[in-house]
Amino acid sequence: MGLNTKNSVLLNVCPECGGSIIPLMNTGDVVCNQCGLVINEKNVDFSHKGRRAYTNQEKNNREQTGAPISILLPDMGLSTVIDRNKISNPDLKRAAKWNTRITWQKRNLLIASTELKRISTNLNLPNYIKEDAMRLYIEAFKKKMLRGRSINAMVAACLYVACRKKQLPRTLQEITNEASANAKDVRRSYSTLIREFNLKSPSTDPVALIPRYINDLKLDSETERLTMKILNSYKKKFSISGKDPKGLCAGAIYLASKIKNKDLTQQQIVESIGVTEVTLRSRYKELKNKLKITVPT
């Protein structure tokens, strides 16, 4: 736009015919009311291009809204769905039909994300666990570790690794109970992830599992505090590496119930925690003898 045009806009006159100029509210252009000359076109605001922000201030201002980008979606939530019934051009209909044929990679991630969300919902896992597990699964898929292995087993293994890394008290048995795969395949996939990615996830802390088991057995807070005290004392003096945390929890709960004279049988603990009676008795004797605890008769 030249200098004469700028001066004409400031004077509200057309530079060609001298007629009055008016703004068009629907298009944002400035045109001449007499000859129809477009004097100034709509200014496009590029300051918001491609930006996704979800602060409270922008929500109040009704700026760009919508679902945020999520790794839990196979396409990160960036795809656009076009209704083929509203397309009149047959060529465009054919192109939209071909566009709906997803590749095996997208189909694999779709199956994995669906299974991951199902298991996480049943176990009430937080979003950061689901996101870490999905990132680990995508890395495993890129390294072609899914060949010859079950998708559901690998998803369950990734969830268990994420729980171990974030120290969330979830055992492998709980995840395999909700997974749509064999427990043996889940353990193999877990071993593969640890070996291929050289992961060093910390062992599950048995003390973190105590509140849930105490609640399931309907015991009081005094028994819970005594159980946690027994396990903490054992952890300070002896190593728990290689021991099943559920077995330690079962033995500590049984020992605390004996000290508090609670009417709690071994069968109730076994059914609630998911260990065998042999493991319960062996861990009970180990805790009692090594910590030199006297049980009242």
N, C-alpha and C positions, 0 to 999 in steps of 0.2 A: 504494500500500500504506500503510494507516494505521498509527498508533502501536501499536494493539493487535496488529495483525498482525506488526509488527516484534518486539514483545515475545514473541509466541507463537513466532516463528521462533527467537529466542534461547533460549527455554525448551524448544524441541523439542516443543511441544504445539499442537494444532489450536485456533484461536480460536473455532470453531463448536461442536464436540463435545468438545473436550478430549482427543482421541485423539493418539497419537504420529504424528509426521510423518517421512516418509522421502524421500530424494532419488532420482529416477529417472535412472540413468546414461545411458540411451539417448537421452532427450529433454532432460535438463538441468533438468527442473522439480522443484519441491518440493511434494509432495501429502500429504494426510492418509491414513494407513493404514486408518482406520476408515470415514470417510464419503466419501473420494475428493476432497475439496476441494483445488483447485489453489491453494496458498498463494503460491508464488513461481514466476514463469515464467522460462524460459531467458533469460539475459542475452546479447544479441547484441553481439559485439565489432566495432565500426565502425572500429577503428584501422587495419585492413589493407584497407579498401575501395578497390578500383581501383588498388592499388599494384602496380607491377612493379619489382622490384629483383633484381639478379643478382650480389650480392656473395658472396664466399666464405663469410662468416658465415651468411648466410641460406640458402645452399645446404646448409651443414652442419646447420642447424636444420630443414631440410625445409619451409621456408615456401613462399610462392607460387612455383612453378616453371613451366617451359614455355618455348616459343620466344619470344624477345624480339620487340618490334615492329620491323619492317623495312620500309623504303621500297621494297625490291626486290620486295615482294609487292603485287599489285594492291589487296588489301584491307587492307594493313598488318599482316596476320596476326591480325586481330581477328574474323574470321568464325567462325561455328559451323556445322559440317556435321551435319545431322540425317538419319539413315537412314530413308527413307520406308517401308521394309519393316517397320519396328517400330512404325509408327503404325497404330492400329486404326480411328480415327475417319476416315471418308471426307472430311469437310470439312477436317480437318487435312492429309490427304494431298493434296487439291487445292491448299491454300494452300502446302504445301511444294513442290509441283510448279511453281507460278507463281513461287515465290521463287527457283528455280534458273535462271530465265530472266534472264540478266544483260544489262545495258544495253550500248550500243555503247562508251561510255566505259570501262567495266570490261573489255570484250573487247579494246579497243585497248591498254590498259595491260597486259593479260595477254600479248598477242602481243609487245609491246615488251619486257617484262621477260624473257620466254623467250629472245628473240633477244639481248638484252643479256648474259644469263648465259652463253649459248652462246659468243659472241665472247670474253667475258672469260675463260672457262675455257680456250679454245684459246690465248689469248695470255698466260695466267697473270697477269691483272691483279688488283691487291689490291682489298679490299672498299671502301675509301674512294673509289677511282676509279669503281667501279660505282654507289655511292650518289650521288656528284656527277653522274654522267651521267644517272641516273634522275630526279634532281631537275630537271635542265635539260630533260629530255624532258617532264616533267609541266608545267613552265612553258610550254614550246612548245605543248603540247596545249591548255592553257588559253587561250593567245593565238590559237588556231585557225590555227597555222602548218602543221598537218598536211594541210590541204585541198589536194588535187592533188599531194601528195608521198607517197613511199613510207615506210611505217613503218620498214622495215629500214634504209633509207638515212638516215633521221633518227636512228635509234639509233646507227648507226656514226658519224655526225657528232658526236653528243653525247659518245660515248666519246672521240673524237679531241680535242674541246674540253677534256674533263676531263683527259686526259693532258697537254695543253699547259699547262693552268692549274697542275697539280701538278708540271710539269717531269719527267714520266715519259718516258724515252726510247722512244717508240713512234712510228713514222712513219705517215703516212696510207696508204701502200701496204700496210703490214702489216695495218691494220684493214680496208681494202677487200678484201684477199685472203681474209679470214675472213668478211666480211659477205655476206649473201644479197641483195645489191643491186649495181647497176651502179656502177662507180667514178665515172662522170660525175654520177650522181644524188647520190652521197655528197658530192662536191665542191660541188654546188649547195646541198645542205642545209647544209653547213658555212658557205658564204658567207652563207646566209640567217640562220643563228644569229648570226654575227658582226655582221651588219648590224642585225638586229632588237633584239638585246640589248646592242648597243654594247660588245662584248667586246674586250678588248685582251690576248689571250693571248700570252705570250712565245714567241719562236721556239725551235725545238728545238736544243739544244746539240749540235753534232756530236761533241764530246769524250765525251759520255755514251754515244754509240753505239759507240765504238771497242772496248770490251772484248768486246762480243757478236760483232762482226765478226772480231776477232782470234781468238776462240775457234772460230768457224766455219772460219776459214782455217788453224787449227792452227799459229799462230805463237807464238814465245816471248815472254817478258815484256819482254826488251830491245827488241824491235821495237814492242811496245805502248807502252812508255814514250817511245820516240823519236817515234812517231806522235802521241801526245798532246802532246809538246813542240812539234812542228811546228805543230799546230793552235792551241795556246795562243799561240804566237808570232805566228801569222797573225791571230788574233782581236784581239790587243793593238794591232797596227799598222794593220789594215785592217778594213773593215766586211764582215760576212757576211750582211747583210740582203738578202733576195731570192734567195739562193743555196741550192740544194738541199743539205741537210746530208749526204745520202748521197753526193753527188758529191764534197764536200770530204773525207769519210772515205775514199772510194775513192782519190782523188789522194794523200792523206797516207799511206795504207797502201802504195801503190805506190812512193812516194818513199822511205819508210823501208825498204822491202824492197830497193830499189836501193842505198841507202847501206850496208845490212848484208849485201849480196851474197846475198840469199835467192833461191832458185829458185822464184819466184812469177810466173806469167804474168798478163797482163791479162785473159784469158778466165776464169781462176779468180776474180779479184776481181769481175768483172762478174756472174758467175753467183751469187756469194755475196751481194753487196750489192744487186744489182738495178738497176744503172745501165747506160747504154750505153758502148761503148768510146770514142765521141767525147767524152762527158762526162768519162770517166776521164782521157783524154789532155789535155784542155783544163785540167782542175783540176790535174793533175800539173805541167804547164808553168807555170801561174799560181803555184803554191806555190814551185816551184823558182826562178823568175825574180824574184818579188817579195821572197822571203826570201834571195835570193842564195846558194843552196845549191849546192855543187859535188858532182856525182854521180861516183863513181869509175867508170872504164871497165873 
